[in-house]
Amino acid sequence: MANIIISKKQYQELLDKALRYEYLRSIMEENIFSPPPTKNIEKIIKAFERTGIYSKEFIKSLKRGLKRSSYFKNENSSSSSRN
């Protein structure tokens, strides 16, 4: 095996890419298509708001998108009809 000499910066870049690849590979091993733990739009919105990292525009857009989703409509329409 031949030795290859690279700079410390190049080594750090390669190491960073390798770690990112390994992280993504580990995520892909999980079931990424599993359904969310809740279908309740209000619970989801509250969880995003609690983080404090999302803008009001993003939260508003997220809520609008979830309301449009056929996956979430069934749960939220049935819960609102119970009230």
C-alpha positions in Angstrom: 0.0 0.0 0.0 1.4 3.4 -0.9 1.3 6.3 1.4 -0.5 9.5 0.4 0.3 12.8 2.1 -2.5 15.3 2.4 -2.8 18.6 4.3 -4.5 18.7 7.7 -7.3 20.8 6.1 -7.9 18.2 3.4 -7.9 15.5 6.0 -10.5 17.4 8.1 -12.7 17.9 5.0 -12.5 14.2 4.2 -13.2 13.2 7.8 -16.2 15.6 7.9 -17.6 14.1 4.8 -17.1 10.6 6.1 -18.9 11.4 9.3 -21.8 13.1 7.5 -22.1 10.1 5.2 -22.2 7.7 8.2 -24.8 9.9 9.9 -27.1 9.9 6.9 -26.6 6.2 6.4 -27.6 5.5 10.0 -30.7 7.6 9.5 -31.6 5.8 6.3 -31.5 2.5 8.2 -34.4 3.7 10.3 -37.9 3.7 8.9 -38.0 7.2 7.6 -41.5 6.6 6.1 -43.1 5.8 9.4 -46.1 8.0 10.3 -45.7 10.9 12.7 -46.5 10.1 16.3 -49.5 12.4 16.3 -52.0 13.6 13.7 -53.1 16.5 15.8 -52.2 19.7 14.0 -52.4 21.9 17.1 -50.0 19.6 19.1 -47.5 19.7 16.2 -47.7 23.5 15.9 -47.3 23.9 19.6 -44.2 21.7 19.6 -42.6 23.8 16.8 -43.5 27.0 18.6 -41.9 25.8 21.9 -38.5 25.4 20.2 -38.4 29.1 19.6 -36.3 28.6 16.4 -39.0 29.0 13.8 -40.4 32.3 12.5 -44.1 33.1 12.8 -44.3 33.0 9.0 -42.9 29.5 9.0 -45.3 28.3 11.7 -48.2 29.9 9.7 -47.1 28.1 6.5 -46.6 24.8 8.3 -50.1 25.0 9.8 -51.6 25.8 6.4 -49.7 22.9 4.8 -50.8 20.5 7.5 -54.4 21.6 7.1 -54.2 20.8 3.4 -52.7 17.4 4.0 -55.1 14.5 3.5 -53.2 12.5 6.2 -53.9 15.1 8.9 -57.5 16.0 7.7 -59.0 12.7 9.0 -57.8 13.1 12.6 -58.4 16.8 12.9 -61.9 16.8 11.3 -63.0 14.0 13.6 -61.6 15.7 16.7 -63.2 19.0 15.8 -66.5 17.3 15.1 -66.4 15.8 18.6 -66.2 19.2 20.2 
